[in-house]
Amino acid sequence: MREETLDGSVRIPVSSTHGDGKGSFRMHGEVKAMDRKRIILMAAAVIIPVIVGLVLGYSFWGGEKKPLDYRQTLMDAAAYVRTLEEKNKDLATRVESLDAEVNVLRQKGQQSGTRNTNIITTLNQRVGFLEAENQRLKGQIQGLTHQADTTVGP
């Protein structure tokens, strides 16, 4: 399957398959043209994004910038620091007031705890007195019942 051309070069058919599975034969010269197109296409796929990146990068970082006004920047920073200090003072006063409230609540809890303890002791004493009186009354009832049983007799 060699073919000679008029200029004396030899063309050798190259087999390739496409997506349809059918083989086709191309001559050696056609393969060189396909390789050139592929190389140009890959070079364009690399060069175009690089150029776009350079243009966008220059426009973003390297374009003409306004001169920085240091005095205004320092004044803005000082104002920002002042607002932060004011907020810090406000937060510090709020924390102090919350600490005071916590201390008051703790004291109330301790006072109510001791008061509750006193109430519980008093109630326990009263329960003890009532149980003793209950036992005494039960004894009297049993004595009266026994006396009634013996007096009424059979």
C-alpha positions as CSV (number, residue, x, y, z in Angstrom):
1,M,0.0,0.0,0.0
2,R,2.8,2.4,-0.7
3,E,2.2,5.2,-3.0
4,E,4.7,7.3,-4.7
5,T,4.0,10.9,-5.4
6,L,5.2,13.0,-8.4
7,D,7.9,14.7,-6.4
8,G,9.4,11.3,-5.5
9,S,8.3,11.1,-1.9
10,V,6.5,8.0,-0.6
11,R,3.2,8.2,1.1
12,I,2.4,5.5,3.6
13,P,-1.3,5.0,4.6
14,V,-1.9,5.3,8.3
15,S,-4.8,3.5,9.9
16,S,-6.9,5.2,12.6
17,T,-10.4,4.6,14.0
18,H,-13.0,7.2,14.8
19,G,-15.7,7.0,17.4
20,D,-17.9,5.0,15.0
21,G,-15.4,2.1,15.0
22,K,-14.8,2.2,11.2
23,G,-11.2,2.4,10.1
24,S,-10.1,5.0,7.7
25,F,-6.8,5.4,5.9
26,R,-5.0,8.7,5.7
27,M,-1.9,9.4,3.9
28,H,1.3,10.5,5.8
29,G,0.9,14.1,4.7
30,E,-2.6,14.3,6.2
31,V,-1.2,13.0,9.5
32,K,1.3,15.9,9.6
33,A,-1.5,18.4,9.0
34,M,-3.6,16.8,11.8
35,D,-0.6,17.0,14.2
36,R,0.0,20.7,13.3
37,K,-3.7,21.5,14.0
38,R,-3.5,19.6,17.3
39,I,-0.3,21.4,18.4
40,I,-1.7,24.8,17.4
41,L,-4.9,24.0,19.3
42,M,-3.0,23.0,22.5
43,A,-0.7,26.0,22.3
44,A,-3.8,28.3,22.0
45,A,-5.4,26.5,25.0
46,V,-2.3,27.4,27.0
47,I,-1.5,30.8,25.7
48,I,-5.0,32.3,25.7
49,P,-5.6,31.8,29.5
50,V,-2.1,33.1,30.3
51,I,-2.7,36.3,28.3
52,V,-6.2,36.7,29.9
53,G,-4.6,36.2,33.4
54,L,-1.9,38.7,32.7
55,V,-4.4,41.3,31.5
56,L,-6.8,40.8,34.4
57,G,-3.9,40.7,36.9
58,Y,-2.5,44.0,35.7
59,S,-5.9,45.6,35.7
60,F,-6.5,44.4,39.3
61,W,-3.1,44.8,40.9
62,G,-1.0,46.8,38.5
63,G,-3.4,49.5,37.2
64,E,-3.1,53.1,38.1
65,K,-3.8,53.6,41.8
66,K,-4.8,56.7,43.6
67,P,-2.1,57.9,46.0
68,L,-2.8,56.8,49.6
69,D,-3.7,59.5,51.9
70,Y,-1.8,58.6,55.1
71,R,-3.3,61.3,57.2
72,Q,-6.9,60.3,56.4
73,T,-6.0,56.6,56.9
74,L,-4.5,57.4,60.3
75,M,-7.5,59.4,61.3
76,D,-9.8,56.6,60.3
77,A,-7.7,54.1,62.3
78,A,-7.7,56.4,65.4
79,A,-11.5,56.8,65.2
80,Y,-11.9,53.0,64.9
81,V,-9.6,52.5,68.0
82,R,-11.7,55.1,69.9
83,T,-14.9,53.2,69.2
84,L,-13.3,50.0,70.2
85,E,-12.2,51.6,73.5
86,E,-15.7,52.9,74.2
87,K,-17.2,49.5,73.5
88,N,-14.6,48.0,75.8
89,K,-15.5,50.4,78.6
90,D,-19.2,49.7,78.2
91,L,-18.5,46.0,78.3
92,A,-16.3,46.4,81.4
93,T,-19.1,48.3,83.2
94,R,-21.6,45.6,82.2
95,V,-19.4,42.9,83.5
96,E,-18.9,44.7,86.8
97,S,-22.7,45.2,87.2
98,L,-23.3,41.5,86.4
99,D,-20.6,40.5,88.9
100,A,-22.4,42.6,91.6
101,E,-25.7,41.0,90.7
102,V,-24.1,37.5,91.0
103,N,-22.7,38.4,94.4
104,V,-26.0,39.7,95.6
105,L,-27.7,36.5,94.4
106,R,-25.1,34.4,96.1
107,Q,-25.6,36.2,99.4
108,K,-29.4,35.8,99.1
109,G,-28.9,32.1,98.4
110,Q,-26.7,31.7,101.5
111,Q,-29.1,33.7,103.6
112,S,-32.1,31.8,102.4
113,G,-30.1,28.6,102.8
114,T,-29.4,29.4,106.5
115,R,-33.0,30.6,106.9
116,N,-34.3,27.4,105.3
117,T,-32.0,25.4,107.6
118,N,-33.4,27.2,110.6
119,I,-37.0,26.6,109.4
120,I,-36.2,22.9,108.9
121,T,-34.7,22.5,112.4
122,T,-37.8,24.2,113.9
123,L,-40.1,22.0,112.0
124,N,-38.2,18.9,113.0
125,Q,-38.4,19.9,116.6
126,R,-42.2,20.4,116.3
127,V,-42.5,17.0,114.6
128,G,-40.6,15.4,117.5
129,F,-42.9,17.1,120.0
130,L,-46.0,16.0,118.1
131,E,-44.8,12.4,117.9
132,A,-44.1,12.4,121.6
133,E,-47.6,13.8,122.3
134,N,-49.1,11.2,119.9
135,Q,-47.4,8.4,121.8
136,R,-48.6,9.9,125.1
137,L,-52.2,10.1,123.8
138,K,-52.1,6.6,122.4
139,G,-51.0,5.4,125.9
140,Q,-53.9,7.2,127.5
141,I,-56.3,5.7,125.0
142,Q,-55.1,2.2,125.6
143,G,-55.3,2.8,129.4
144,L,-58.9,4.1,129.1
145,T,-59.8,1.2,126.8
146,H,-58.3,-1.3,129.2
147,Q,-60.1,0.3,132.2
148,A,-63.4,0.3,130.2
149,D,-63.0,-3.4,129.4
150,T,-62.3,-4.3,133.0
151,T,-65.1,-2.2,134.5
152,V,-67.8,-3.5,132.2
153,G,-66.8,-7.1,132.7
154,P,-68.7,-10.2,131.7
